[in-house]
Structures are given as C-alpha cells and as structure tokens.
C-alpha cells in the first residue's frame, strides 16, 4: 500500500471518529421535553421517608441544580443531602422513550420516582465516588403518571469538597430509540448465584431483591461482583400482540445471557464458563439483545415469567442498558433500517480506488 493511500485512510478514519465524537457531544439521540432546571426543595441530613411522595417538604429550602450546595448556603457541608421536585407530566409524552438527565452529581446518588427506587451511581460504604459520571437514567412507563403530578427525590452523599447536583441541564428527555409495544423495564427480581431451577415459572423467588432494569449490578449494591446472577419478571402479555410476530428486546447485557420464558429457552448470547474459553476482551457486553418469540412461547390469558441467566466476566455486570420489552418484528425492521446511507460504501470505494 502506498504512503499516499495510507495517509488517506488515516485521514478518513480520523474524520469518522471526529464525526462520531461531534454527534455524541451534540446529544443528537436525546431531546429535552421538560426542563427541571429550576429550584428544587432541599434538606441536609438523611431520612428514608424523604423518598416518599406523601412526605411534607414544605419547610425545606430551595436551591438550583447545576451548582453545588456549598455555593447556595451550605459552605463546608459534607454528608447527606436530599433534593425533591414535583411536576406535571403531559400525556403527549406517553409514547416516547423517556429518561431523566441529572447532569453530574458529587459524589453518590440514589434516585426515587414517585416513591420507587429508580437507580443511582457511586457507593457510600465502602466509599466509591461517581462525581465524574453523567447521570442519565431511563424512566420506565410503569413509574410515571401522565397528566398528573410526579415526584422525584434524590439522596446525595458528598464525601468532601463540592456536593450535590453540580452540573448539567436537568430535565426529562426523549431518546431516539426503538419504542416498545409492551414496556418491561422497571422493577424485576434479582439474586446472585446460579441454579437452573430458577428458569421455571414456579421457582421460589420470594427472597430475591427488587431491582430496576436497566441498571448495572453496581447500581444496586454489588460493585465488585463477577459471576452469575439471575433476573425474573412475571407479566401478562399485551393482547394486542397476539397473532403478531414479536421480538423480546433486552437492551445490552454485561456479559453473557441465556433467556427463558415459562421455563423454555428462547435464546442466548455468548458462552458460559465450562463451555469454551471465555475471552475478557469479547464484545458480548456491547451487543443488542433481540430474541424472536415463537408463536406458542407466550400464554395470552394468564401470567408469564421471564427468567434471565447472566454471567459477568469482569468489571460492571447486568442488564445495564435499554430498551426492555416486546416489539413487533415489523417495527424492529423499520427502525433497524432507519437512517441508513451509502456513506460506508462510499468510503470503501474511495479507499479502493485511491491512487
């Protein structure tokens, strides 16, 4: 390959990288639908009742997100603080894939929507800060109330220096992603370990933890765990999906998964320990999970159970990115082909014909 051609290829690759970075910085996949960049109720200290919708916060002070609490009347304060806001959510947003952007939080946060735990980053004990991680959390439809008041409460722990919601444009955003015909994000049951009996509909999960999906294992208390974990959710299928070709969408999972509906396996991604060599550098964690549902897999007149066996090789683990739910195959195909262009083919031809 000539020096000129090598230089051209390097230039083109750099251009592609810069385009990708620019698109990310511009936030092209998210559009703000409701600004929450206004005064929130605030109180120092820590009480689990602060997360409840009915809690009386009328005596709390008002501060703005985007600036530390030290700069708004609490200089030198390290420890717990709570933010609360109540707002109306219009029904015109109901069919969108929504999330909340809280910007940057120093250091640790736990977010509650209408009294239910949503997600969070960082750990209080043993302490692990997440001050440099942008907080964007998908909002399951099951947690929201449309044309009605919604309450968001945020527990924040600051170890030292600045504390609180310290930067970003806080608000409710719509994501340009595949919209589910039946949304299954939100509360699931979860446990560590591995037992193949857990795939059965009648398995005893009464002592399992309730977690929010999608979220990493670290987000709900298992920051350093590598190994097996199981998820379970019982649901009634939307009758409008009957007689349709349906896919189960599970977003992205770190690292390997095997999925069962009513005890029958419907699909898997990756290789579990003991099957073949597991490469820590595999890209399973970054693959979108789409599983076709056979016509008889779902029971349309009664509850069904999804069980997901997950193995985390290293670093973060779990069902960490959405969307989560059922989608019609025709909708999936339309979304998959949306926005495609011949740009890649153009680049390839340009390289091949470069003199």
N, C-alpha and C positions, 0 to 999 in steps of 0.2 A: 504494500500500500504506500502510495507516495506521501511525502511530507505535507503537501498541499491538501491532500484528501484527509489525512489525519487531523490537520488543523481545522478543516471544515467540520468534521464530525464532532470534535471537541466544542467548537463554537455552537453547533446545533444543540448538543446535549446541554450546554450551559444555558442556551435560550429556553429550552424546555423546562429546566429547573427553575429559572427565573420566572417564567410564566406561572408555574405551579405555586411558587412562593407568593407571587403577587396576588394570585387568586385567593390563597389562604388568608393573607393579610387583609384583603378587602372584604372578607366574610361573605363570599358570594353564595354560600349554601344556607345562610341564615338571614332572615329579615325580621326586624323588630316589629311586633304587632301591638305591644302595650308597654309603655315606659313605666318603670318603677323607680326611676332615678329622681325620687322625691324624698321628703322627710319620712323616716321610719320611727316607730316607737323604740326606745332603747332603755335597757336596765342592766347595771352591773350585777354580778352575783350569778348563782346557778340554782334553779329550781325546775324539776321536770314538768311542773304544772304550767310553766311558761309556754310550752308547746301546744297546749290545749286551745281549741277555738274559743271556748267559753271563758277563758281566763280574762279577768278585768285588768287591762293595761292602761286605763285612763289616767293614771298618775305617773306614767313613765315620761321621760323626757323625749325630745325629738332631735334626731341627728340625721345627716345625709350619708348615703353610701358614697364610696369613691374617695373618702378622706378618713384617716384613722380617727378612732375615738379620742386619742390624745389631743388632737387638734380641734376637738369640739367639746372641750370642757372636762376631760378626764386625763390630764397630764400625769405621766408616770405610772398609770394603772396597768398592771399585768394580772391576768387571771381570766375569769369567765365574764362574758357579756352576752346579752340576748337582743336580737332585733325582731320586730314584728311589724307586719303591714297587712291591712285588709283592703281588698279592691274588688270591683265588679269585673267579671269576665264575660264579654259578649258572646252570644251563641253563634255569631258568624265565624268564630274561630274553631268551632267544634270539629270540623272535618279536616283540620290541619294537624301536622305532626309538630307538637309544641314542646318547648323546653324553656328553662329559666337560666339566664346568664347573670351570675352574681359577680363577675369580674374576678379580682384577686382578693383572697381573704387571708389575713395574718392572725393565727397560724393554722388552727384546726377548726373545722366546722361540721355541724350536723344540721340538716335541713328538714323541716317538717311542713307538709302541705295539708291544711285542714285537719291537723292533729295527727297525721300519719307520717312516719319517718320516710323520707324520700332517699337521701343519700348524704355523703359527706366525704371530706378528704382530710388526711392527717390523723395522728393518734396522740392522745393525751398521755397515756401510760402503757408502755414505755413511750416517751415523748418522741414524736417524729413530725416535723413541720411540713406544711404544704403551701407555704407563703408564695411560692413561685409557680403555682399550678392554677391555671384559669378554671373557674368553677362554671361549667355548663352541665346542667342536669336535665335529661328528658323528663317530661311531665306526662305520666300515664293518665289517660282519659278517666280512668276509674277514680282518681283522686280529686278531680276538678268538678266544680259546679258552674254551669253556664247560665248566664243571665241571673246571676246570684253572687253573693259575697264569698270570697275565698280569703283564707288567712294563711300567710307564710310566716313561720317562725324559724329563726336561725340561732343556734347555740354556737358561740365562738369562744375559743380558748387561745389566749395570747401568752406566750412564754416570756418574751422580752421585746423591747423596742416598740415599734408601732403595732397597733392591734385593730382588728375589725375588718369591715368591708372597705378596702383601701384603694381600689382602682377598678375602672371599667364602666361600661354603660349598662346599668342594671335594668332588666326588663324581661318580658315574655317574648320569645322569638318563635317564628315558624321555620322549620327546616325543610329544605327541598329534598325530600327523600320519599321512598315508596310508602304510600299510605296503606295501612292495614284495613281490610274489610272486617276483621274482628281483632281488636287490640288485646293482647295478652300480657302487656307489660304491667308492672306494678308489683303487688305482693305475691311472692312464691314461698314455698317451704324449702329449707336447705339444711343439709348436715354434712359433716366431714366423714371420711371413711368410704368403704366400698363393700356393698352387699348386693348381689344380683337379684335378691328377693325384692329389693326396693323398686324394681321396674313394674311390679304387679299393682293393679288397681287397689287391691285390698291390703297393701302393705301398711304397717303401723307407722305413721309419721307424726303422731301426737306430740312427741317431744322435740320435734325439729324446730329450728329457728325460722322466724318470718323475716325475709329479706326482700329488698326491692330489686327488680330486674328491669333494665340492665344496671349493673354496678360491679365493680371488682370485689374480690374477696376482701381486700384490704379495707374497702369502704364500709364493711360491716363486721370488722373486728378480727380478721385473720391476715395481718400484713405480711407475715413471713412464711405462710404455709404453702408448701409444694406437695402435690399428691392428689388423691381422689376426693371429689365432692359430688353430691347428688342434689338435684333440684326436682321438685314436684309441684304440680298445679292441677287442681280439679276445676273443670269449667263445663258449661253447657254450650254446644256449638250454636252459632247463629243460624237459624233455619233458612235464611236467605242464601246460604252457601250450599244447601243440599242440591244434589244433582249437578253441581258445578265442579270444574277441575280446580283443585285447591292446593296451594303450597303452604307449608309451615315455614315461617321466617324467624330465625333466631339470632339475627344480627351477627356479631363476632364473638367468638369464644376462645379463651386462652387456656389450654392449647388444643386439646383433643376431646371429642364428644361422641356420644352414642345416644340416640333418641328413641324413646318408646312411647307409644300411645296405647293405653289399655293393655299393657304387657307385651305388645308386639313391636319389634324393632322396625322403624321406618327409614333409618339412615344413620350414617356416621361420617366423621371426618377425622383422618389421622390414624395412627397406630398406638395402641396401648402397650404398657410395659409387658414384656414376655412374648410379644408377637414378633416384632422385629426391632432392630436398633432404633432408638429414638434420638433424633438429631436436635440438639438445643437450638440450632440455627434454622429450624424448619419455619415455614411461613404459614402453618396452620392457623396461628393466632390472628392472622390478618385476612383470613378467607371469610367471605359472607356465607352464612348458612341458609340454604334453601333446600327444603325437602318436600318432594312430591307426596301427596297423601292419596293412597289408593282408595277406591270408592267405598270399600267396606271397613276402612280403618276407624271411622268415627261412628258413634251411636247418637243419632239425632234426637232421640226422645228422652235422654237421661244424661247424667253427668259422665264426663270422660276424664281420664287422668293422663297428663304428660309427665314422663319421668326422663330426666337427662343426666346421664353419667358423664362427668367431666374429669379429665386428668390434666393438672398443671405441671409442666416440666420445670419451670423456674420463673422468677420474677412475679408479675401480677397473675391472677387467675380468675376464672369465672366467666359468666356471660356479661361482658363488660360494655357492649355497645349494641344499640337497637337498630332498626325497629324489631319488635317482637309481636308475633301474631300470625293470623291467617290472611292470605291474599289470593285473589283469583289468578289463575295462571295467565289469562289474557292481560290482566293489569300489570303483572310482573313483566311480561314480554314487551308491553308498550313502554314501560318505564326503563327497562334494560336498553332499549334501542333509542331512547330519547337523547337528542343532542349529539348523536354520533356524527362524525365527519370523516373526510378523507385525509385529514391532516397527517395521520401516521403513515398512510400510504404515500403521501406527497414527500414526506421526509425520507422514507425508504428509497423512493425512486430518485430523489435528489442525490442521495449518497451514492447509489449505484452508478449514476451517470456523471458523477463529478470527474472532471479531467484535471 
